[in-house]
Amino acid sequence: QVQLVESGGGLVQPGGSLRLSCAASGSTWRINVMGWYRQAPGQQRNLVASITTSGETDYADSVKGRLTISRDNAKNLAVLQMDSLKPEDTAVYYCYVDGQDGERLSPWGQGTQVTVSS
């Protein structure tokens, strides 16, 4: 199994920036995809961004051009740079990792709260 530690998040004004980090440990050799979901109050959890070991990225349409995911494979670290934040980005953000066959390698953690408000 893989263990994940999420960090970053907080309160920021609209138009501001935040940086989320996700550090993986354990059976990291199994990881193919690292990424982030988010869940706003009363809403379902939705995929925000993902990145493969080879660096291929995918983003939700609502965050394209504003959020950037990167990864350091040697450190088993994924970073979500969040710029031009909007109030609708307010949510709890959860890191995840998938294996080569798309299997989820870690249970959901506590997530990290991002609040965009003036």
ABEGO torsion letter per residue (X at the ends): XBBBBBBEEEBBBBGBBBBBBBBBBEBAAABABBBBBBBBBGBBBBBABBBBAAGBBBBBAAABGABBBBBBAAAGBBBBBBBGBBAAABBBBBBBBBBAAGBBABBBBAEBBBBBBX
